[in-house]
Amino acid sequence: MTSVRPRVLTHLTAVALAAGAATFAVATPAHADTAHGCVYPRVCFYLTYTDFNNNKPAAAYKDYGLQNLGPLARQSTWVLNTRNDDGALIRTANGTNYCFLPNKNNAIYSPITIDIRDSLSC
């Protein structure tokens, strides 16, 4: 009888591990990508376009709502929004607002605030 028990436990353990692995694989996000060194789901700021091409963000933001930018983000000249469903409204020192749509990038000059919104637009 003791020789049967280890075999049953081994089989049950294998089934449990396989079920756990299957659950883990299903729970992995489908759109969790990193682009140009910017880890999803962030909006990243780059000091230069060369830094953008070399995957070297100077600053990154991921929280919803209006936030003042730190010193490196304020010096940045390029922005990338890696979020899939959220727009990022960036205000510059001259009062102009720029909308960075999901998964888009562009030049920016003198940014001072960011407002990440739970919306495809800004």
MIDOSE-1310 file (N, C-alpha, C; in nm, 2 decimals, decimal comma, always signed):
residues 122
mtsv	+0,08/-0,12/+0,00/+0,00/+0,00/+0,00/+0,09/+0,13/+0,00; +0,20/+0,13/+0,07/+0,28/+0,25/+0,07/+0,35/+0,27/-0,07; +0,36/+0,17/-0,15/+0,42/+0,20/-0,28/+0,33/+0,27/-0,37; +0,19/+0,25/-0,35/+0,09/+0,32/-0,43/+0,09/+0,47/-0,40
rprv	+0,09/+0,50/-0,27/+0,08/+0,64/-0,23/+0,18/+0,73/-0,29; +0,31/+0,71/-0,29/+0,40/+0,80/-0,35/+0,36/+0,83/-0,50; +0,32/+0,73/-0,57/+0,29/+0,74/-0,71/+0,17/+0,83/-0,73; +0,07/+0,82/-0,64/-0,05/+0,90/-0,65/-0,01/+1,05/-0,62
lthl	+0,07/+1,07/-0,51/+0,11/+1,21/-0,48/+0,19/+1,27/-0,59; +0,28/+1,19/-0,65/+0,36/+1,24/-0,76/+0,26/+1,28/-0,88; +0,17/+1,20/-0,91/+0,07/+1,24/-1,02/-0,01/+1,36/-0,98; -0,06/+1,37/-0,86/-0,14/+1,48/-0,82/-0,05/+1,61/-0,82
tava	+0,07/+1,60/-0,78/+0,16/+1,71/-0,78/+0,19/+1,76/-0,92; +0,20/+1,67/-1,01/+0,23/+1,71/-1,15/+0,10/+1,78/-1,21; -0,02/+1,73/-1,18/-0,14/+1,79/-1,22/-0,15/+1,93/-1,16; -0,12/+1,94/-1,04/-0,14/+2,07/-0,97/-0,04/+2,17/-1,03
laag	+0,09/+2,13/-1,06/+0,18/+2,22/-1,12/+0,14/+2,26/-1,26; +0,09/+2,17/-1,33/+0,05/+2,20/-1,47/-0,07/+2,30/-1,47; -0,16/+2,28/-1,38/-0,28/+2,37/-1,36/-0,23/+2,51/-1,32; -0,13/+2,51/-1,23/-0,08/+2,64/-1,19/-0,01/+2,71/-1,30
aatf	+0,07/+2,64/-1,38/+0,14/+2,70/-1,49/+0,04/+2,75/-1,60; -0,07/+2,68/-1,62/-0,17/+2,72/-1,72/-0,24/+2,85/-1,67; -0,26/+2,86/-1,54/-0,33/+2,98/-1,49/-0,24/+3,10/-1,50; -0,11/+3,08/-1,47/-0,01/+3,18/-1,48/+0,00/+3,23/-1,62
avat	+0,00/+3,14/-1,72/+0,01/+3,18/-1,86/-0,11/+3,26/-1,90; -0,22/+3,23/-1,86/-0,34/+3,30/-1,90/-0,35/+3,44/-1,83; -0,29/+3,46/-1,71/-0,30/+3,58/-1,64/-0,20/+3,69/-1,69; -0,10/+3,65/-1,78/-0,01/+3,75/-1,83/-0,07/+3,85/-1,93
paha	-0,05/+3,98/-1,91/-0,11/+4,08/-1,99/-0,06/+4,06/-2,14; -0,16/+4,08/-2,23/-0,13/+4,07/-2,37/-0,05/+4,18/-2,43; -0,07/+4,31/-2,37/-0,01/+4,42/-2,43/+0,10/+4,49/-2,35; +0,16/+4,41/-2,26/+0,26/+4,47/-2,17/+0,40/+4,47/-2,24
dtah	+0,42/+4,58/-2,31/+0,54/+4,59/-2,39/+0,63/+4,70/-2,34; +0,76/+4,69/-2,37/+0,85/+4,79/-2,35/+0,90/+4,84/-2,48; +0,90/+4,97/-2,50/+0,95/+5,03/-2,62/+1,05/+5,15/-2,59; +1,16/+5,15/-2,66/+1,26/+5,25/-2,64/+1,30/+5,27/-2,50
gcvy	+1,31/+5,16/-2,42/+1,35/+5,16/-2,28/+1,24/+5,20/-2,19; +1,12/+5,23/-2,24/+1,01/+5,28/-2,16/+0,92/+5,16/-2,13; +0,91/+5,12/-2,00/+0,84/+5,00/-1,96/+0,69/+5,04/-1,95; +0,61/+4,95/-2,01/+0,46/+4,97/-2,01/+0,42/+4,96/-1,86
prvc	+0,33/+5,04/-1,81/+0,24/+5,14/-1,88/+0,29/+5,28/-1,84; +0,39/+5,33/-1,89/+0,45/+5,46/-1,86/+0,45/+5,56/-1,97; +0,46/+5,68/-1,94/+0,49/+5,79/-2,03/+0,63/+5,83/-2,00; +0,72/+5,82/-2,10/+0,86/+5,85/-2,07/+0,91/+5,97/-2,14
fylt	+1,00/+6,04/-2,08/+1,07/+6,16/-2,13/+1,21/+6,13/-2,16; +1,26/+6,19/-2,27/+1,40/+6,17/-2,32/+1,46/+6,30/-2,34; +1,58/+6,32/-2,29/+1,65/+6,44/-2,30/+1,68/+6,48/-2,45; +1,70/+6,38/-2,53/+1,73/+6,40/-2,68/+1,66/+6,29/-2,76
ytdf	+1,65/+6,32/-2,89/+1,60/+6,21/-2,98/+1,70/+6,10/-2,98; +1,83/+6,12/-2,97/+1,93/+6,02/-2,97/+1,90/+5,93/-2,85; +1,87/+5,99/-2,73/+1,84/+5,90/-2,61/+1,72/+5,82/-2,64; +1,62/+5,87/-2,71/+1,50/+5,79/-2,75/+1,54/+5,67/-2,83
nnnk	+1,62/+5,70/-2,93/+1,67/+5,59/-3,02/+1,76/+5,49/-2,95; +1,83/+5,53/-2,84/+1,92/+5,45/-2,77/+1,85/+5,39/-2,64; +1,72/+5,40/-2,63/+1,64/+5,34/-2,52/+1,69/+5,39/-2,38; +1,71/+5,52/-2,37/+1,75/+5,58/-2,24/+1,66/+5,69/-2,19
paaa	+1,54/+5,65/-2,14/+1,45/+5,76/-2,08/+1,52/+5,83/-1,96; +1,49/+5,96/-1,95/+1,54/+6,03/-1,84/+1,44/+6,03/-1,72; +1,31/+6,02/-1,75/+1,21/+6,02/-1,65/+1,09/+5,94/-1,70; +1,01/+5,89/-1,61/+0,88/+5,81/-1,65/+0,77/+5,84/-1,55
ykdy	+0,65/+5,84/-1,60/+0,53/+5,87/-1,51/+0,43/+5,76/-1,55; +0,36/+5,71/-1,45/+0,25/+5,61/-1,47/+0,12/+5,64/-1,40; +0,12/+5,73/-1,31/+0,00/+5,75/-1,23/-0,10/+5,84/-1,30; -0,23/+5,81/-1,28/-0,33/+5,90/-1,34/-0,34/+6,03/-1,27
glqn	-0,38/+6,13/-1,34/-0,40/+6,27/-1,28/-0,29/+6,36/-1,32; -0,31/+6,49/-1,27/-0,22/+6,60/-1,30/-0,09/+6,59/-1,21; +0,02/+6,60/-1,27/+0,15/+6,59/-1,19/+0,25/+6,69/-1,24; +0,32/+6,76/-1,15/+0,43/+6,84/-1,19/+0,55/+6,75/-1,23
lgpl	+0,62/+6,79/-1,34/+0,73/+6,72/-1,38/+0,86/+6,75/-1,30; +0,94/+6,65/-1,29/+1,07/+6,67/-1,22/+1,17/+6,73/-1,32; +1,29/+6,77/-1,27/+1,38/+6,84/-1,34/+1,43/+6,78/-1,47; +1,45/+6,65/-1,47/+1,49/+6,58/-1,60/+1,38/+6,58/-1,70
arqs	+1,26/+6,55/-1,66/+1,15/+6,56/-1,75/+1,13/+6,70/-1,81; +1,15/+6,80/-1,73/+1,14/+6,94/-1,78/+1,24/+6,97/-1,88; +1,36/+6,91/-1,88/+1,46/+6,93/-1,98/+1,45/+6,85/-2,11; +1,35/+6,76/-2,11/+1,34/+6,66/-2,22/+1,29/+6,73/-2,35
twvl	+1,32/+6,66/-2,46/+1,28/+6,71/-2,59/+1,20/+6,61/-2,66; +1,18/+6,49/-2,60/+1,10/+6,38/-2,67/+1,02/+6,31/-2,57; +0,90/+6,27/-2,61/+0,81/+6,19/-2,52/+0,75/+6,07/-2,59; +0,74/+5,96/-2,51/+0,67/+5,84/-2,56/+0,57/+5,79/-2,46
ntrn	+0,45/+5,77/-2,51/+0,34/+5,72/-2,43/+0,32/+5,57/-2,46; +0,36/+5,48/-2,37/+0,35/+5,33/-2,40/+0,22/+5,28/-2,35; +0,13/+5,36/-2,29/+0,00/+5,31/-2,24/-0,08/+5,27/-2,36; -0,17/+5,17/-2,34/-0,25/+5,12/-2,45/-0,39/+5,19/-2,46
ddga	-0,44/+5,24/-2,35/-0,58/+5,30/-2,35/-0,58/+5,44/-2,29; -0,47/+5,50/-2,26/-0,47/+5,63/-2,19/-0,40/+5,74/-2,26; -0,46/+5,85/-2,27/-0,39/+5,97/-2,33/-0,31/+6,04/-2,22; -0,21/+6,12/-2,27/-0,13/+6,20/-2,17/-0,13/+6,34/-2,22
lirt	-0,19/+6,43/-2,14/-0,19/+6,57/-2,18/-0,07/+6,64/-2,11; +0,02/+6,70/-2,19/+0,14/+6,76/-2,14/+0,13/+6,91/-2,17; +0,15/+6,99/-2,06/+0,15/+7,13/-2,07/+0,29/+7,18/-2,07; +0,32/+7,28/-2,16/+0,45/+7,34/-2,17/+0,46/+7,47/-2,10
angt	+0,58/+7,52/-2,08/+0,60/+7,65/-2,01/+0,53/+7,77/-2,07; +0,50/+7,76/-2,20/+0,43/+7,88/-2,27/+0,28/+7,86/-2,27; +0,23/+7,76/-2,19/+0,09/+7,74/-2,18/+0,02/+7,65/-2,28; +0,10/+7,60/-2,37/+0,04/+7,51/-2,48/+0,02/+7,37/-2,42
nycf	-0,09/+7,31/-2,45/-0,12/+7,17/-2,42/-0,10/+7,08/-2,54; -0,03/+6,96/-2,52/-0,01/+6,87/-2,62/-0,07/+6,73/-2,58; -0,14/+6,67/-2,67/-0,20/+6,54/-2,64/-0,12/+6,43/-2,70; -0,07/+6,34/-2,61/+0,01/+6,22/-2,66/-0,09/+6,10/-2,65
lpnk	-0,13/+6,06/-2,76/-0,23/+5,94/-2,77/-0,15/+5,82/-2,73; -0,23/+5,71/-2,70/-0,17/+5,58/-2,66/-0,07/+5,53/-2,77; +0,05/+5,49/-2,72/+0,15/+5,43/-2,81/+0,20/+5,52/-2,92; +0,21/+5,65/-2,88/+0,26/+5,75/-2,98/+0,38/+5,83/-2,91
nnai	+0,46/+5,89/-3,00/+0,58/+5,97/-2,95/+0,59/+6,09/-3,04; +0,66/+6,19/-2,98/+0,68/+6,31/-3,06/+0,77/+6,40/-2,98; +0,81/+6,51/-3,05/+0,90/+6,61/-2,98/+0,81/+6,70/-2,89; +0,88/+6,75/-2,79/+0,82/+6,84/-2,69/+0,93/+6,94/-2,64
yspi	+0,89/+7,06/-2,61/+0,98/+7,16/-2,56/+0,93/+7,23/-2,44; +1,01/+7,23/-2,33/+0,97/+7,30/-2,21/+0,85/+7,24/-2,14; +0,83/+7,11/-2,13/+0,72/+7,05/-2,06/+0,72/+7,08/-1,91; +0,61/+7,11/-1,85/+0,61/+7,14/-1,70/+0,51/+7,05/-1,63
tidi	+0,40/+7,00/-1,69/+0,31/+6,91/-1,62/+0,26/+6,80/-1,71; +0,22/+6,69/-1,65/+0,16/+6,58/-1,73/+0,03/+6,54/-1,66; -0,07/+6,51/-1,74/-0,20/+6,47/-1,69/-0,24/+6,34/-1,76; -0,21/+6,22/-1,70/-0,25/+6,10/-1,76/-0,39/+6,07/-1,74
rdsl	-0,47/+6,05/-1,85/-0,61/+6,04/-1,84/-0,66/+5,90/-1,88; -0,76/+5,85/-1,81/-0,83/+5,72/-1,84/-0,92/+5,74/-1,96; -0,85/+5,77/-2,08/-0,93/+5,80/-2,20/-0,83/+5,78/-2,32; -0,89/+5,73/-2,43/-0,80/+5,72/-2,55/-0,76/+5,85/-2,60
sc	-0,82/+5,96/-2,57/-0,78/+6,09/-2,61/-0,75/+6,18/-2,49; -0,73/+6,30/-2,51/-0,70/+6,39/-2,40/-0,81/+6,49/-2,37
